[in-house]
Amino acid sequence: MANPEESKLDLFLQWLQLNGVQQRGCKIKYCDSNKGFGIFLSADDVSDGNFKALFYEINFGLLLVVPLDLAITPMRVLQDPILGPECSAMFEEGDVDDRFLMILFLTIERLRKNSSWKPYLDMLPTTFGNPLWFTDDELLEVKGTTLYHATELQKKKLLSLYEDKVKNLVKKLLVLHGETERCEKFCCFKFTANSIFWTRALNIPFPRSYVYPQVQDEQDNTFSSFNRNAESDTSKISSGELTDGKGLEIYGVEGQVTEVTPASVQGETVWVEGLIPGIDFCNHDLKPAANWEVDGTGSTTGVPFSMYLLSAGKSHLQVEDEISISYGSKGNEELLYLYGFVIDNNPDDYLMVHYPLEAIQSVPFSESKAQLLEAQKAELRCLLPRSLLDRGFFQAGTLQKESNDKCNVVLVSNYSWCGQRKMPSYLNRLVFPEDFLTALRTIAMLEDELYQVSSLLQELVGSNGERQPTDKEVRAAIWESCGDSGALQLLVDLLNMKSLKYQAQFLCCSRMVDLEEGSGTEENDTELLEKACSTEIPEEYTSFEANELITREMMSKSRWCSIVYRRGQKQLTRLFVKEAEHALQLALSEGN
């Protein structure tokens, strides 16, 4: 007798086939309770004589083809005969965005008994590993990190969104669907539908001819942007009519996207966030076995307007191996926040540093400094990727890095007002972004330095105010007057919390004091992970398989992920503090 997972999968595979999805040398199957379903290389229904040819094809060719008609996008929601009229007015007035539309759609369809999307939705998880699903005790494991504050804020926003927009709207839409006995459930919107979207959505490069099936003038466009992050990597999250069915049959999805005009148009491509049933079952790996692409003409797949899974050509890929894709170069903070997993020793990890805007009000001459910050377009936050440390004071340089360093010298030498301040010897090894340092120079500025900046800028403006200085000229005047020591001292204090006067101000970034409070040092976290990992991991296991074995056998997945994440934040904070302290010593010794 088939188990529930197999039964759901059988119905889903029938639904995919009915909607034109083609599996070419791959299959979807259940992995385990941590990963759910995945896509695997398959030789089903292939004779021995044809196996070699198939193996070559699936290692260097197509694996899965999904018509774009099956995508869940904002266009589909706005064209839905029930949801569309209710959502269009809110969308055009700016009350909701494109992501809200898709999350609302998922909420309604999950609650409907006779949804034509039921075979797909039944395959999706009902619980997730991201911090929204943490217990109170589990969330305390990441207290003191950016992730903790972001999760608390997200919960409040979702609650407010539900009360203000979702609650009554869901009731109304269910009644229109004839689901009068179905009540709305906050968890379905707050947790399930929200998490489904953020863990599965792709930023999809739709062909312009698909989104605009009829030629029309740009001034006729009526809808605002469906994706306000068109420049983002297509692997990042970002991002027709349904045939109503009866009972629990398999229902096809009908309808063609028409007359929708996102503003994020690049030539023949329109970027739209959406969910692609089938392809969204691919799990993540740092070394993906496949990529996905869109075929607008059908020249590659034979299916016009389709998305396909393309093998990355890994020679060691064998039958029954999992076919993974890359979700993009993401640090553990983003992976845990969006997807509910982390990667130990993640090469793409980063540290977020943020000087709160409200804290500027308490520094001396705050009004003048705020004006200078605005004039130079300074950044009050920055991401510090681990990769920056490769060119820092404590790493060996390469020829490529030395070439990049020369570019940095030219850039910063232009900031010198008249060449009186000597070029810092440490410039080639300074890992902190100039946009952030110039903001810290301004905030840390002393009274005499502020007066000197005003005098230098007055020379440009003139007595009659003939012109305004550019942002580069403002930065040059500040660097000439202040140098780097004040900014670097403030950065050290911000990261390390040595100065008590900042403790009440810096509330929104990962700091060593906050990170270690309650959870201990980096060494404490390492000890916890080592104790949890008493089981020897076979060498052939991937990092994800090893992670699953650890979490399954020794501790909860949420706690393991939290410890790995916070240890990485402590490690990066320590390393960047070390860089900042060394740069500060050099700046003071050189009079900068």
Protein Blocks (a to p, Z undefined) as FASTA:
>chain_A
ZZfklmmmmmmmmmmmmnopacehiacddfbfmnopaddddfehiafklmmmmmmmmmmm
cfbdcdfklpccfklmmmpmklmmmmmmmmmnopacfklmmmmmmmmmmmpmklcklmmm
mmpcfbdfbfklpcfklmmmmgoiaklmmmmmmmmmmmmmmmmmmmmmmmmmmmmnopam
bccdfklmmmmmmmmmmmmpccddddfklmmmbgcdfklpmbdcfbfclmbcfkbcfedc
ddddehjbdcddedjdehiacfbbghjaccdddddehjlmpccdfbdcbdcdddfkopmn
opghiaddddehiaklcghiacdddebjcdfklmmmmnopacehiakbccdddddfklmm
mpghklmmmmmmmmnopafbdcddfklmmmmmkbccdfklmmmmmmmmmmmmmmpmnlma
ccdfklmmmcbdfklmmmmmmmmpcfklmmmmmmmmmmmnomnopaacdfklmmmmmmmm
nommlmmmmmmmmmnomalklmmmmmmbccfklmmgonapfklmmmmmmmmmmcccdfkl
cfklmmmmmmmmmmcfklmmmmmmmmmmmmmmmmmmmmmmmmmmmmmmnoZZ
